[in-house]
Amino acid sequence: MLVLSPSPLARARSSPAPDARARALSPISPQSVFPFLFLPSPLRGPDFWRVACFYAQSGRKKWKGGRRAGPPAEGAGLRRIGGVSAHAWPGRGRIRPASSPFPRIRDTTSPQSSSTMVILLLLAAMLPGAATVISCYGDTGKPVDWFAVYKLPELPDSRARSGMSYMYLDGKTEGWREGTGLINSTQGAVGRTLQPLYRGNASQCDGLAFLLYNDQPPKGSGVKDKASRGHTKGVLLLDKDGGFWMIHSTPHFPPPASTTYSWPDTARPKGQSFLCVSFSYSQFQEIGKQLAYTFPLVYNYSVEGTFAQDLPELLAASQGHHVKSAPWNRSVALTSSSGEVFFSFAKFGAFADDLYSGWLASALGSDLDVQFWPNSPGVLPSNCSGPFRVLNVVHTAFPPPAGPTFSATLDHSKWCVAARGPWTCVGDMNRNQGEEHRGGGILCSRLPALWKAFQPLVCPPTSLCCLVAPPRSPQSG
């Protein structure tokens, strides 16, 4: 077992215990056991989490089945953990920062120490932030199975005049609700869900894997736009218990894991869509296979250690691999953490057709109303020639009094809904000639809560839109 004992200087200043039993039964405070958790908040930067994480990992790796796995070689020397110098203690297999205020660690196998360790673990579990479930988080701050967020465009004559307001929906809200705060806040659903990515522990302990992709990557990421890659945007974050897949429409978002959460100014004026779904660990291999078709532009990722062994498809997609032969499209059913079924549709550029009229409408067996960015060149008009109509949304209207009405020319979001139910899909592809030859995809569901929220947004009825093509201008989206 591992317990923490005071440094030699601290022992010299303390009064000796009467006997060994008294020493074993002496009171232990959380501050003396986990001192790094009680550092002043200004010191709790990325290095704080790296060191705390390394303490936990070093203790976990040294003990297997109650037996010590063995210390490293003598004189292990000096290591770097992020920006912190750390010494490996010869013969102990422990690492601590140079000139560290943390107590030394000693090994013992006494029954009293076993009991003490149980108590310490319970104390650690009760400390705020001691464990974070990797999941979608709702506006209430609690984990949810899924949520949808609709960032409203910048509308001068409405409450959305800042361009940072959003509407929120999950399985329990019974429709759209005004979001908590603004989209750039870490208290809202999107910011809170992404927080584990920015706590300095995303790649430090082999405890998390992540993948950030965007056909318009954040400025400063060191990755440039590539039209040869898929027109697709999203985030994957997971540990060995599970994680989430967040599909969105926002260019230059989110920032790399080495920075902090923020919202790009370029995304302020336009509407944006998000769908976050929580999945168990086993589902991410299938998600990795889908990414081989969408061919995303990955600008930041970490898929290492056992993650790379368990999820080779996810690692391959992170490194830019893609499908090499037909078929050029693939669909798969994915089961969320709470057992809801979502259907992922993914196509490679060689598919050479519109995602919606060329595949999705027939696959779902339904007419579709499609919202996308209509200001890009080569926009496809509504398609009424096939067995299922694919109709372009020209206005979006949130039911009063919750939200405003706005034109598709102000809306960069990507979603579609079956006119008569039950399908709702959120993705990252537009309807234009260029994107017929690019990878991309969409995530669909038959959840009544999603359809009842999205279907009323279509305004006016798109049955009138077959005679009207949306306006065109040379803007990317």
Phi, psi and omega per residue, in radians:
M1 nan 2.795 3.132
L2 -2.029 2.237 2.991
V3 -2.290 2.852 -3.113
L4 -1.819 2.233 3.103
S5 -2.005 2.688 -3.121
P6 -1.106 2.767 3.063
S7 -1.165 2.859 3.126
P8 -0.967 -0.673 -3.127
L9 -1.143 -0.714 3.120
A10 -1.137 -0.661 3.132
R11 -1.143 -0.632 -3.127
A12 -1.157 -0.541 -3.096
R13 -1.490 -0.261 -3.076
S14 -1.590 2.737 3.111
S15 -1.371 2.396 -3.132
P16 -1.157 2.488 3.093
A17 -1.292 2.635 -3.114
P18 -1.051 -0.687 -3.124
D19 -2.743 3.108 -3.068
A20 -1.126 -0.665 -3.129
R21 -1.112 -0.711 3.120
A22 -1.105 -0.678 3.117
R23 -1.106 -0.724 -3.101
A24 -1.163 -0.532 -3.055
L25 -1.741 0.113 -3.123
S26 -1.168 2.558 -3.093
P27 -1.074 2.586 3.122
I28 -2.223 2.216 3.122
S29 -1.714 2.688 3.086
P30 -1.009 -0.599 -3.134
Q31 -1.099 -0.615 -3.121
S32 -1.363 -0.403 -3.088
V33 -1.543 -0.813 -3.114
F34 -2.146 1.184 -3.018
P35 -1.083 -0.532 -3.101
F36 -1.193 -0.339 3.094
L37 -1.394 -0.184 -3.091
F38 -1.994 0.294 3.039
L39 -1.148 2.685 3.058
P40 -0.988 2.527 -3.049
S41 -0.974 -0.593 3.111
P42 -1.068 -0.392 -3.123
L43 -1.515 -0.117 -3.072
R44 -1.527 0.989 3.071
G45 -1.537 -2.884 3.137
P46 -0.989 -0.657 -3.134
D47 -1.155 -0.582 3.084
F48 -1.021 -0.851 -3.108
W49 -1.201 -0.586 3.116
R50 -1.122 -0.795 -3.117
V51 -1.177 -0.778 3.114
A52 -1.044 -0.726 3.132
C53 -1.130 -0.691 -3.115
F54 -1.182 -0.631 3.055
Y55 -0.998 -0.838 -3.111
A56 -1.114 -0.730 -3.110
Q57 -1.183 -0.728 -3.104
S58 -1.106 -0.666 3.100
G59 -1.190 -0.676 -3.094
R60 -1.221 -0.686 -3.078
K61 -1.279 -0.461 -3.049
K62 -1.340 -0.405 -3.063
W63 -1.996 2.203 3.066
K64 -2.354 2.071 3.115
G65 1.043 0.544 3.110
G66 1.478 -0.032 3.135
R67 -2.002 2.551 -3.128
R68 -1.293 2.288 -3.126
A69 -1.287 -0.243 3.092
G70 1.866 2.472 -3.117
P71 -1.351 2.856 3.043
P72 -1.288 -3.130 -3.121
A73 -1.113 2.685 3.107
E74 -1.048 2.518 3.076
G75 1.151 0.820 -3.096
A76 -1.096 -0.342 2.973
G77 1.454 -2.732 -3.013
L78 -1.751 2.330 3.082
R79 -2.144 2.870 3.067
R80 -1.998 2.232 3.034
I81 -2.012 1.758 -3.033
G82 1.085 -2.135 3.119
G83 -1.759 0.294 -3.057
V84 -1.935 2.271 3.021
S85 -1.353 2.415 -3.086
A86 -2.430 2.402 -3.134
H87 -1.775 2.360 2.970
A88 -1.589 2.198 -3.076
W89 -1.431 2.136 -3.139
P90 -0.961 2.315 3.058
G91 1.369 -0.068 -3.092
R92 -1.986 -0.392 -3.136
G93 1.183 0.510 -3.093
R94 -2.127 2.611 3.129
I95 -2.216 2.369 3.054
R96 -2.505 2.706 3.138
P97 -1.066 2.578 3.051
A98 -1.068 2.438 -3.084
S99 0.968 0.683 -3.054
S100 -1.326 2.473 3.012
P101 -1.418 -0.083 -3.075
F102 -1.289 2.569 3.093
P103 -1.215 2.713 3.079
R104 -1.246 2.857 -3.124
I105 -2.020 2.337 3.077
R106 -2.205 2.768 -3.120
D107 -1.762 2.495 3.064
T108 -2.719 2.733 3.140
T109 -2.211 0.372 -3.106
S110 -1.264 2.642 3.099
P111 -1.007 -0.665 3.140
Q112 -1.075 -0.670 3.141
S113 -1.177 -0.615 3.100
S114 -1.080 -0.792 3.119
S115 -1.111 -0.719 3.136
T116 -1.065 -0.718 -3.100
M117 -1.125 -0.673 3.092
V118 -1.048 -0.776 3.134
I119 -1.086 -0.737 -3.107
L120 -1.133 -0.707 3.127
L121 -1.129 -0.661 3.092
L122 -1.131 -0.721 3.088
L123 -1.072 -0.746 -3.123
A124 -1.104 -0.665 -3.125
A125 -1.150 -0.470 -3.108
M126 -1.506 -0.223 -3.124
L127 -1.238 2.460 3.131
P128 -1.049 2.337 3.090
G129 1.324 0.125 -3.116
A130 -1.137 -0.548 3.110
A131 -2.478 2.400 3.135
T132 -2.131 2.148 3.067
V133 -1.345 2.192 3.100
I134 -1.436 1.909 -2.993
S135 -2.862 2.918 2.886
C136 -1.173 2.440 3.093
Y137 -2.068 2.323 -3.124
G138 -1.438 3.131 3.117
D139 -1.139 -0.318 3.106
T140 -1.393 -0.155 -3.101
G141 1.567 0.058 -3.128
K142 -1.861 2.662 3.094
P143 -1.064 2.470 3.087
V144 -2.299 2.774 3.134
D145 -1.235 -0.659 3.108
W146 -2.785 2.762 2.966
F147 -2.632 2.744 2.999
A148 -2.127 2.427 3.081
V149 -2.222 2.353 3.101
Y150 -2.098 1.793 3.086
K151 -1.307 2.134 -3.071
L152 -1.349 2.595 3.094
P153 -1.256 2.961 3.114
E154 -1.294 1.941 -3.062
L155 -2.186 1.833 -3.022
P156 -1.007 -0.540 -3.041
D157 -1.750 0.455 -3.136
S158 -2.492 3.114 3.101
R159 -1.176 -0.245 3.138
A160 -1.590 0.402 -3.059
R161 -1.138 -0.381 -3.139
S162 -1.340 -0.317 -3.047
G163 1.287 0.223 -3.103
M164 -2.124 -0.007 3.126
S165 -1.400 2.737 3.125
Y166 -2.602 2.804 3.028
M167 -1.855 2.581 -3.028
Y168 -2.225 2.545 -3.129
L169 -2.606 2.365 2.919
D170 -2.519 -2.989 -3.031
G171 -1.196 -0.203 -3.074
K172 -2.007 -0.067 -3.045
T173 -1.439 -0.277 -3.116
E174 0.997 0.865 3.117
G175 2.012 -3.127 -3.115
W176 -1.234 2.481 3.025
R177 -2.267 2.686 3.048
E178 -1.121 2.403 -3.083
G179 -1.204 2.762 3.071
T180 -1.364 1.930 3.141
G181 1.227 -2.519 -3.098
L182 -1.998 2.875 -3.053
I183 -1.152 -0.380 3.134
N184 -1.520 0.083 -3.116
S185 -1.598 2.524 3.057
T186 -1.425 0.019 3.084
Q187 -1.567 -0.266 3.104
G188 -1.487 3.055 -3.016
A189 -1.073 -0.826 -3.081
V190 -1.167 -0.887 -3.123
G191 -1.104 -0.718 -3.136
R192 -1.170 -0.702 -3.135
T193 -1.091 -0.629 -3.090
L194 -1.490 -0.107 -3.051
Q195 -0.991 -0.706 3.121
P196 -1.007 -0.400 3.118
L197 -1.198 -0.463 -3.017
Y198 -1.947 0.282 -3.115
R199 -1.649 0.206 3.097
G200 1.357 0.078 -3.110
N201 -2.040 0.142 -3.007
A202 -1.137 -0.558 -3.113
S203 -2.329 0.315 -3.020
Q204 -1.587 -0.445 -3.004
C205 -2.110 0.195 -3.018
D206 0.986 0.476 -3.114
G207 -1.742 -0.318 -3.127
L208 -2.306 2.611 2.957
A209 -2.160 2.580 3.126
F210 -2.629 2.792 3.132
L211 -2.624 2.119 3.111
L212 -1.992 2.225 -3.130
Y213 -2.415 2.578 -3.101
N214 -2.922 2.254 3.107
D215 -1.200 -0.246 2.979
Q216 -2.192 1.440 -3.024
P217 -1.159 2.794 -3.132
P218 -1.039 2.557 3.059
K219 -1.166 2.395 -3.092
G220 1.581 -0.054 3.129
S221 -1.354 -0.261 -3.121
G222 1.460 0.058 -3.131
V223 -2.048 2.320 -3.120
K224 -1.731 2.713 3.087
D225 -1.009 2.493 3.079
K226 -2.387 1.984 -3.121
A227 -1.174 -0.296 3.124
S228 -1.309 -0.324 3.124
R229 -1.486 2.971 -3.126
G230 -1.154 2.643 3.018
H231 -1.538 1.464 -2.940
T232 -2.663 2.526 -3.055
K233 -2.453 2.388 3.126
G234 3.125 3.072 -3.141
V235 -2.406 2.354 2.945
L236 -2.103 2.267 3.081
L237 -2.461 2.266 -3.038
L238 -2.718 2.742 2.904
D239 -2.159 -2.902 -3.056
K240 -1.271 -0.199 3.083
D241 -1.614 -0.410 -3.101
G242 2.594 -2.932 -3.118
G243 -3.108 -2.588 -3.102
F244 -2.503 2.760 2.993
W245 -2.107 2.067 3.121
M246 -1.944 2.000 3.104
I247 -1.777 2.326 -3.063
H248 -2.585 3.115 -3.078
S249 -2.078 0.149 -2.921
T250 -1.575 2.055 3.057
P251 -1.151 2.648 3.047
H252 1.051 0.592 -3.065
F253 -2.568 2.566 -0.159
P254 -1.491 3.014 3.117
P255 -1.136 2.759 3.074
P256 -1.026 2.762 -3.059
A257 -1.131 -0.362 -3.124
S258 -1.365 -0.066 -3.112
T259 -1.919 -2.523 3.093
T260 -2.283 2.856 -3.136
Y261 -1.163 2.351 3.076
S262 -2.776 2.945 3.137
W263 -2.028 2.302 -3.101
P264 -1.267 2.403 3.108
D265 -1.078 -0.517 -3.131
T266 -1.137 -0.353 -3.111
A267 -1.695 0.023 -3.096
R268 -1.177 -0.778 -3.004
P269 -1.219 -0.425 -2.949
K270 -1.861 2.736 2.987
G271 -1.235 2.578 -3.135
Q272 -2.458 2.637 -3.118
S273 -2.100 2.603 3.099
F274 -2.428 2.417 2.926
L275 -2.313 2.113 3.114
C276 -2.011 2.283 3.112
V277 -2.275 2.321 3.084
S278 -1.504 2.360 -3.122
F279 -2.299 2.678 3.006
S280 -1.297 2.887 -3.046
Y281 -1.015 -0.680 -3.045
S282 -1.125 -0.406 -3.077
Q283 -1.318 -0.299 -3.019
F284 -1.328 -0.319 3.013
Q285 -1.192 -0.711 3.081
E286 -1.163 -0.683 3.092
I287 -1.087 -0.692 3.075
G288 -1.032 -0.672 3.099
K289 -1.131 -0.647 3.102
Q290 -1.129 -0.640 -3.133
L291 -1.188 -0.391 3.067
A292 -1.151 -0.396 3.099
Y293 -1.576 -0.754 -3.109
T294 -1.251 -0.408 3.064
F295 0.955 1.044 -3.050
P296 -1.244 2.698 3.002
L297 -1.531 1.749 -3.088
V298 -1.528 2.170 -3.116
Y299 -1.938 -0.133 3.116
N300 -2.825 2.231 3.126
Y301 -2.761 2.802 2.988
S302 -2.590 1.879 3.067
V303 -2.312 1.563 -2.959
E304 -2.196 2.952 3.041
G305 1.002 -2.293 -3.104
T306 -1.187 -0.412 3.057
F307 -1.088 -0.755 3.131
A308 -1.124 -0.619 3.123
Q309 -1.259 -0.730 -3.090
D310 -1.354 -0.552 -2.989
L311 -2.185 1.097 -3.085
P312 -1.093 -0.540 3.128
E313 -1.180 -0.645 3.118
L314 -1.190 -0.713 3.088
L315 -1.102 -0.756 -3.130
A316 -1.080 -0.741 3.111
A317 -1.125 -0.653 3.113
S318 -1.075 -0.573 -3.091
Q319 -1.597 0.101 3.028
G320 1.625 0.230 3.110
H321 -1.380 2.673 3.141
H322 -2.595 2.981 -3.132
V323 -1.120 2.578 -3.071
K324 -1.986 -0.182 -3.084
S325 -2.582 2.840 3.118
A326 -1.129 2.705 0.061
P327 -1.282 2.646 -3.054
W328 -1.677 0.153 3.069
N329 -2.454 2.746 -3.097
R330 -2.682 2.435 3.023
S331 -2.169 2.630 -3.124
V332 -2.655 2.546 3.046
A333 -1.551 2.265 3.119
L334 -2.062 2.375 -3.120
T335 -1.806 2.169 -3.122
S336 -1.249 3.012 -3.111
S337 -1.033 -0.533 -3.138
S338 -1.699 0.138 3.045
G339 1.644 0.098 3.077
E340 -1.383 2.540 -3.082
V341 -1.751 2.212 3.032
F342 -2.063 2.588 -3.108
F343 -2.023 2.120 3.124
S344 -1.704 2.235 3.066
F345 -2.017 2.184 -3.084
A346 -2.350 2.428 3.108
K347 -2.298 2.584 3.030
F348 -1.619 2.849 -3.106
G349 -1.029 -0.566 -3.133
A350 -1.191 -0.156 3.046
F351 -1.063 -0.615 2.967
A352 1.003 0.749 3.078
D353 -2.732 2.874 3.100
D354 -1.168 2.349 -3.136
L355 -1.022 -0.722 -2.975
Y356 -1.423 -0.990 -3.108
S357 -1.393 -0.456 -3.105
G358 -1.500 -0.180 -3.092
W359 -2.687 -0.970 -2.901
L360 -1.081 -0.779 -3.088
A361 -1.039 -0.764 3.137
S362 -1.251 -0.613 3.127
A363 -1.132 -0.639 3.134
L364 -1.554 -0.252 3.134
G365 1.172 0.734 -3.022
S366 -2.684 2.610 2.884
D367 -1.109 2.603 -3.110
L368 -2.270 2.366 2.912
D369 -1.703 2.135 -2.995
V370 -2.040 2.165 3.009
Q371 -1.747 2.253 3.105
F372 -2.733 3.081 -3.132
W373 -1.407 1.922 -3.019
P374 -1.582 0.127 -3.072
N375 -1.665 0.126 3.116
S376 -1.530 2.768 -3.130
P377 -1.238 2.612 3.061
G378 1.276 0.523 -3.118
V379 -1.073 2.399 3.105
L380 -1.468 2.316 3.095
P381 -1.258 2.908 3.040
S382 -0.946 2.498 -3.053
N383 -1.961 1.950 -3.130
C384 -2.001 0.231 -3.017
S385 -1.592 -0.384 -3.076
G386 -1.569 -3.099 3.114
P387 -1.135 -0.434 3.099
F388 -2.210 2.273 -3.097
R389 -1.418 2.488 3.047
V390 -2.100 1.940 -2.944
L391 -2.020 2.315 -3.118
N392 -1.389 2.248 3.060
V393 -1.281 2.336 3.137
V394 -1.921 -0.375 3.069
H395 -2.481 2.588 3.050
T396 -2.066 2.328 -3.091
A397 -2.345 1.937 3.006
F398 -1.343 2.350 -3.112
P399 -1.011 2.421 3.102
P400 -1.204 2.684 0.011
P401 -1.601 0.189 -2.971
A402 -1.188 -0.735 -2.986
G403 -2.625 3.064 -3.047
P404 -1.602 3.132 3.000
T405 -1.976 2.418 -3.123
F406 -2.629 2.765 -3.096
S407 -1.378 2.665 3.067
A408 -1.084 -0.398 3.120
T409 -1.213 -0.204 3.063
L410 -1.832 0.050 -2.939
D411 -2.085 1.980 -3.131
H412 -1.608 0.025 -3.091
S413 -1.227 2.774 3.141
K414 -2.286 1.966 3.101
W415 -2.793 2.863 3.044
C416 -2.560 2.784 -3.096
V417 -2.509 2.465 3.059
A418 -1.302 2.272 -3.033
A419 -1.004 -0.633 -3.100
R420 -1.966 0.222 3.099
G421 1.435 3.006 -0.038
P422 -1.727 0.194 -2.929
W423 -1.514 2.437 2.941
T424 -2.377 2.381 -3.106
C425 -2.340 2.474 3.058
V426 -2.225 2.283 -3.080
G427 -2.586 -2.565 -3.032
D428 -2.524 0.324 -3.093
M429 -2.023 2.486 3.018
N430 -1.600 3.044 3.001
R431 -1.858 1.620 3.043
N432 -2.633 2.923 -3.038
Q433 -1.131 -0.684 -3.121
G434 -1.088 -0.676 -3.070
E435 -1.428 -0.102 2.941
E436 -1.093 -0.458 -3.075
H437 -1.906 0.402 3.070
R438 -2.199 2.709 3.056
G439 -1.274 2.793 3.104
G440 2.959 3.113 -3.104
G441 -2.916 -3.021 -3.085
I442 -2.765 2.633 3.124
L443 -2.017 2.161 -3.007
C444 -2.054 2.723 -3.140
S445 -2.622 2.682 3.031
R446 -1.803 0.330 3.141
L447 -1.121 2.183 3.127
P448 -1.025 -0.620 -3.109
A449 -1.089 -0.653 3.111
L450 -1.223 -0.835 -3.081
W451 -1.122 -0.737 -3.139
K452 -1.133 -0.426 3.122
A453 -1.490 -0.707 -3.051
F454 -1.480 -0.634 -3.035
Q455 -1.044 -0.718 3.137
P456 -1.202 -0.200 -3.136
L457 -1.248 -0.368 -3.075
V458 -1.282 2.065 -3.086
C459 -2.626 2.278 -0.104
P460 -1.336 -3.105 3.091
P461 -0.933 2.225 -3.022
T462 -1.286 -0.036 3.052
S463 -1.089 -0.339 3.113
L464 -1.499 -0.136 -2.954
C465 -1.517 -0.138 -3.133
C466 -1.158 -0.348 3.138
L467 -1.655 -0.055 -3.033
V468 -2.211 2.155 3.032
A469 -1.647 2.433 -3.131
P470 -1.172 2.749 -3.128
P471 -1.171 2.749 -3.112
R472 -2.198 2.492 2.999
S473 -2.686 2.672 -3.036
P474 -1.339 1.183 3.084
Q475 -2.127 2.564 3.128
S476 -1.494 2.766 3.085
G477 -2.891 nan nan
